[in-house]
Amino acid sequence: MAVGLGYPRGMARQLSRKVPLAELHCHLGGAVTPAIMWGIAHAQGIKLPTKDYWEFRDMITVSDKRNRSFDGYVERAVYEVVGGAYRKNNVTTMELRFNPMKRNRGGEQDLDHIIAAASRGMDRATLEYPVKPGLIFCLDRAFPYELNEIIVEKAIGWRDRGVVGVDIAGPESATFRVADYKRLFRRARQFGLGITVHTGESGSIDEVARVVELLEPDRIGHGVKAAYDPRAMAMIRDRGIVLEICPTSNLNTRVVSGWEEFRWIFDTFRRNEVRFTINTDGPEMLKTYIRDEMATLGRLGILSVEDQEQAAATSLAASFVPNVSDVEASRLRPERRQVVEREEA
């Protein structure tokens, strides 16, 4: 039955909770300031443990008086996000992305200490839950090239301790040129790191095609605007690139006007054989989980159960975390292997 025409009475619309999931697009929320968190909580009617802002700030920030180290904060944050995703949604593969340079307080904290803390948090989670996590380091469009280069080198250096990929995030900047990062991303790829790039979200539609052509990513973060560019969709399909769609996040930021526009976007992707995954962008901040996203898309008739199952399978296969069989990897990600072989030759 065609999507959007509704389902016969009694037909299942939701993905079975037994189906394992992979979260490919989730930002570690340690950089959100207490003031922003306080404002969001009040705007959304979330009950806080105190009505005093200064007491609230003291509760959630690092304090030498309570022997709460910054490294410990990062470690605990990673552990809680990975463990919570498994407990609440049976997410068995979890990729967390963050910019370690934005956590070092302008150089006050050593980058390797922060990365080590995140790695320890993943180790703790894997000891307690049957999960396979990985870290993606985000470059920032507002950073000068030299700082972003350091982040890539750190990702390469920590690739044997759970760092699985690199990303470019942040709003468009007048000083940012996609072409400047071609060599740097090629270097990351040669060391086995996955490549994903935020594009096709709040920026120009034209950037999607430039990113695909110049950076040759395995995946694209968001990418909803690709639906409006036939050339970009053809490139994405032909190169086997997977989109990381975050419905609730895109609605909250008004990148997408509503569920009806999303219906058209998903229909367009299916018609053009563009593969996509469903993600949250940040479950705790947005108060949504992958199964919530799937359930809403199913209830509205935007994605059938078969579509949801396909998206879940695509997520597992497209993950940078080495948790799929060689057969699946060769079938679903041949383009990346060919790029690496071509560059090494």
N, C-alpha and C positions, 0 to 999 in steps of 0.2 A: 504493500500500500504506500502511496506517495507520502512523503513527509509533509506535515502541515495540513493534511486532510482529516486528521484525527485517527483514533484507534477504535476498533470494535470493543464493545463492552466486555470487560474482564481480561482484555489483552494486557500483558505486562508492559509497563513503560519504563521500569527502572532496572538498572544493572544489578545483578545479584551481588550481595555483600561478600560472597565467597570468591569473587573475581579479584585477583591481586592487582594493585594499581601502582603506577609510577608517577611521582610528582616531579616534573621537569622544570617548572618555572616557579620558584619560591625564593623570595628574598629574606635573608636573615634580618630581623627588624631591630638590631641592636643600636642603630644610628638615630632612631627617632627620639627627639628631645622630650624631656618630661613635660614641657609646656604644651607641645603638640599632642602628646598622649592625654594630658589633662583635658585639653579642649575637645578632643575627639570623644572622650568618655562622656563629657557633659552634653555634647551635641547629640549623642546617640542614646542618652539615658542610661548609661552603664553605671551601676552602683560601684563606688570605690570604697576601699576599707577605711578611708578617712575623708573628712570634708575640708581639711587644711592642706593647701597646695604644697607648702614647704615640708610638711610631714610626708606627703605623697612623694615628693621629689627625693627625700631622704630614703624612702623605702625602696625605690627602684634604681638608684644610682650607686656607684661604687663608693665605699666609705672605709677609710683606714681605721676608723674607730671600731667598726664591726668586723675588721679583718676580711673585707670583701674585695678581693683583687680584681682588676680589670680582666686579667686572663681567666680568672674563675668565672666572671660574668659571661664571657664568650663561650667558654666550655659548657657552662650550664645551659646557655641559650640554644646551642647546637643540639645538645643531648635532649632537651625538652621538645624541640620542634620535631626531631626525627622520631623520638619515642611516641610523641602525641599523635603524629600522623599514622603510625601503625595501629595504635590503640583505637583511635576514633574511626579510621577509614580503611584499615588493612592495606595501607601503603607500604609495600615491601621494598621499593626502590625510591630513594629520596635524594634529589639534587638540591643543595642549598647554595645560593649565590650571594656573594657579598664582596665589597671592596675593602680589603684589609688595610689599605692606606687611609681610609676614612675612619678607621677604628684606632689609629695610633696617636691621636691627639696632636697632630702636627709634628710628629717625631718624638713625642714623649715616650711612647711605647715602641719597642722594637717589633718590626713587622714579623720576624720569625717567631717571636713569642706569641703573638696573636694567632698566627697560622697554626702553631703547635697546639694552642689551646682549642682551636676549632677541631683539629684532628683528634685530640683527646676526647672531645665531646662525641665525635662519631664513634670512636672506639668503645666508649661507655655504652652508647646506644646499641651497638652490635653485640655486646656481651649480654644484654638484657632482652633484646628483641630480635626476631628473625628478619632483619632489615639489611639492605645494602645501600649505604649512603655515599655521597660524593660531594665535593666542593667545586664550585665554579667561581673564579675570580673575575669581578667586573672591572673593566676599564671605565673611565668616565670621559664623556665628550668634552667636559669643561676643563679637564686636566691637560697640561702640556704633554707633548709626546713623550718627553723624558720620564715623567712619572708613570705614565701608562706602560712604558717599556720595562720599568722596574717590576710592575705588577706581573707582566708576562714572564719575566725571568724568575720571579718567585713561584709562579705556577709551574714552570718547568722544573725548578729545583725540588718542589714538593709533590711531584706527580706520582711518586711511589708511596706517598703517605695520604692518599685520598683526594688529591686535587685532580679533577678529571676534565676540566675545560676552562675556557676563557670567554668573556662576553664583553660587549660594549654597551653601556647603559647611559642614562642621563639625558636631559632635554637637548634639543639641537643647539649647537653653538656656532657662531659666525666663524670661529677659528678652526672648526673641525672639518677635516676633509677625509672622506672614506679612503681615498687612494693612498693617503699617507700610511695606512696600516696594512697594506697588502703584504709587504715583506715581513712585518712583525707577526702577522697571523700565519703566514707560511712557516715561519720558524716554530711557532707553537704547534702547528699541525705535524711537522716533521718529528716532534718529540712525543707524538701520540695523543695530544690533547684534543678534545672536541671543541668545535667552534660554533658558537651561537651569538647572535647579534640582535639587540633591540632595534627594530625598525618597523615601519608600517603601523605605527601606533599614533603618536601625536604629531609626528613630523610630516614631511611632504611625501606624497605617494611615489614620486620619482626616486626617492632614496632606496626603496626596496630593490629595484632592478640594479642600482649601482652597487649595493651591498652584495647581492648575489654574484654579480659579474666580477667584482674586484676582490672580495674576501672569501668567496666560495664556502659559505658556512654549511655546516651539517643541519643546523636548525635555525629558525628565526623566532625571536621573542615577540609575541603578539602577532604582528604581520597582518592584521585584519584589513588594512588598506590595500593589500595586494589584490583583494577581490575586485577592486576598481581599476586594475591595470592588467589587461589581457597579456601583455608582454611579460610582466613579472610572474604571472601565474604559469605561463608556459615554461619560463626558466626554472621556476620552483619545481614544477612537475618533472621536467626532463632531467633535472639534476638530483631528484629524489630528496629534496629538502623538506623537512618536517616543521610545521608551524606549532608554536606553543601558545594556544589560545587561552585567555584568562577572561571569561565572560563577565563575571561580577565586577572585576577590576575595571574593565573597559567601560562598563555602564556607569560606574561611580565617577570615573574621570571624564565621562561624556565623550569619549572617543567614539563610542557607538551610541546612537540615539535611543535605542530600546530593543526589546526582544524581537520585534518584527524586522528590524534591520539585521539583527543577528540571523534570523531565519533566512534572509536573502543571502547573507555572507556565506553561511554553511552550505546552502543550496548551490551557490556559485563554486565553492571549493569542490563539492562533490562532482558537479558537472565537468569540471576541469581536472579531475583526478588529482587534486592537491591533498596530500595527507596532513592531518592535524591531530593535535592532542588537546586534552582539557586539563587546565591547571588553575591554581588559585591566585598566584602572585604573592600571597602572604595570608595564610588562613586565619591567624589570630587577629591581625589588624583588620582584615575585611570581614571577619566572622563568617567565613564560608569554607567549606571543605570540598574535595573533589566530588564526593558522592552527592553533596548538595547541588553542585553545578550540574552534574549528570541528571539528577532527579528533576531539576527545573527544566532542563532542555528536553527531557522525556515527557514531562507533564504538559509542556506547551506544544508537543508534537514537532519540535525542531530536530531532534535526533531520536531515531528509533533505538530500540534495545540493541539491534545489530550494529547500528552506528556507534553506540556507546561501547560495545564490545570491541569494535574495530579501533576506536580511539584508545581504549585501554591497552590493547595489544600493540598498537603503534608506539605508545609511550614506553612500554617495556623494551621493545626492540630498538627504539631510537635513543635510549638512554646512553650517556657516556660512561656510566658505571658498568664495569665488566660483569654483567649478570645475565647475559643472554648467550645461547649456544653459538658456536661458530657458524652453524648452518643458518640460523636466523640472521646473524650479523651480515653474512655474505649475501643473503637474499634481500635484506632491507636497507643495507647501507653500502652498496657497492661503489657508489660515486665517491665517497670519501676515501675508500681504499685506493681507487684508481688515481685520485689526485695525489695522494702520498707517494704512490709508486712512480708517477710521472715526475714529481719534483725530485725524488731521490735519484732517479736516472739522470 
